[in-house]
């Protein structure tokens, strides 16, 4: 005999891939009437941590009352994967160059102030960490598409983020 499911509906809310390849999945369950009565809440959010091969390592379950539901959804919808610090620093400089029309030196200074870092740290991320010399980077700044492809090649998991930042 087939066992009845404990939920009316189940929906994948969000899936976040972390920089280490692990994934977090956020599922919303709406319990059937019997289960909701027993648990004293209608909805549940199940958060699962999966290894890079997709096998679950950890599952957390949080009951959410109907009156807290919209606030909880707002929080989950704002969750975004964090990007590597190197990429964050590179994009901060490139946004200044391409969106604000700054020179490379001005962009580095602004990025350093904004991120509370030394300019040399910002320059290092934009050159050595991308496999470039300063002269090569300065030349590539004139070819936005080529530089975008290089950054994507270094950070393929963040292609959408890179394209959005540099569009």
Beta strands, then each sheet from edge to edge (+ up, - down):
strand 1: 7-17
strand 2: 23-31
strand 3: 43-50
strand 4: 56-64
sheet 1: 1+ 2- 3+ 4-
end
